[in-house]
């Protein structure tokens, strides 16, 4: 979204400064297609950022390796908490 894209760029930059490999998908492809692409890249995590998350300074942290559908594999995380996890 209009607000999410600049926020995603800031998040990616901050994570890269912590030596974390980050790929951004700004293709505007369907959400499911973007997640499949992330999964095929063998990424461990996907950060989902929409306009509502960006307004709140949050991301949705999605565990791409969790296959048990009975357990939630998504967690809403404040960006500062996320950055602390990658320290």
C-alpha positions as CSV (number, residue, x, y, z in Angstrom):
1,X,0.0,0.0,0.0
2,X,0.8,3.6,-0.2
3,X,1.9,3.8,3.5
4,X,3.3,0.2,3.7
5,X,5.9,0.5,1.0
6,X,8.0,3.3,2.5
7,X,7.7,1.7,5.9
8,X,8.8,-1.7,4.5
9,X,11.9,0.0,3.0
10,X,12.8,1.5,6.4
11,X,12.3,-1.9,8.1
12,X,14.4,-3.7,5.5
13,X,17.2,-1.1,5.9
14,X,17.2,-1.5,9.7
15,X,17.3,-5.3,9.4
16,X,20.1,-5.1,6.9
17,X,22.1,-2.9,9.3
18,X,21.9,-5.8,11.7
19,X,23.4,-8.1,9.0
20,X,20.1,-9.8,8.3
21,X,19.5,-10.8,4.7
22,X,16.3,-9.2,3.4
23,X,14.4,-9.4,0.1
24,X,11.6,-7.1,-0.6
25,X,8.8,-8.0,-3.0
26,X,7.3,-4.8,-4.3
27,X,5.8,-6.4,-7.3
28,X,2.2,-5.8,-6.2
29,X,1.5,-9.5,-7.0
30,X,-1.2,-11.2,-5.2
31,X,-0.5,-11.8,-1.5
32,X,-0.6,-15.6,-1.9
33,X,1.8,-15.5,-4.8
34,X,4.3,-13.4,-2.8
35,X,4.2,-15.9,0.1
36,X,4.8,-18.8,-2.2
37,X,7.8,-17.0,-3.7
38,X,9.1,-16.4,-0.2
39,X,8.6,-20.0,0.7
40,X,10.4,-21.2,-2.5
41,X,13.3,-19.0,-1.6
42,X,13.8,-21.1,1.6
43,X,13.2,-18.0,3.7
44,X,12.6,-18.8,7.4
45,X,10.4,-15.8,8.0
46,X,8.1,-13.4,6.0
47,X,7.3,-10.0,7.3
48,X,3.9,-8.9,6.1
49,X,3.3,-5.2,6.1
50,X,0.1,-3.6,5.0
51,X,-1.0,0.0,5.5
52,X,-2.7,-0.7,8.8
53,X,0.5,-2.4,10.2
54,X,2.6,0.5,9.0
55,X,0.4,3.0,10.7
56,X,0.9,1.1,13.9
57,X,4.6,0.6,13.5
58,X,4.1,-3.1,13.4
59,X,4.7,-6.1,11.1
60,X,3.2,-9.5,10.9
61,X,5.9,-12.0,11.4
62,X,5.0,-15.2,9.6
63,X,6.9,-18.4,10.3
64,X,7.3,-20.1,6.8
65,X,8.5,-23.4,8.3
66,X,5.6,-24.0,10.7
67,X,3.4,-26.5,9.0
68,X,1.0,-27.3,11.9
69,X,-2.2,-25.5,11.0
70,X,-3.6,-25.9,14.5
71,X,-1.0,-23.5,15.9
72,X,-1.0,-19.9,14.8
73,X,2.1,-19.2,12.7
74,X,1.6,-15.5,12.6
75,X,2.5,-12.9,15.3
76,X,1.9,-9.2,15.2
77,X,5.1,-7.5,16.4
78,X,6.1,-3.9,17.0
79,X,9.1,-3.0,14.8
80,X,11.3,-2.2,17.8
81,X,10.7,-5.6,19.3
82,X,11.4,-7.2,15.9
83,X,14.7,-5.4,15.6
84,X,15.7,-6.5,19.1
85,X,15.2,-10.1,18.1
86,X,17.7,-9.7,15.4
87,X,20.4,-8.1,17.6
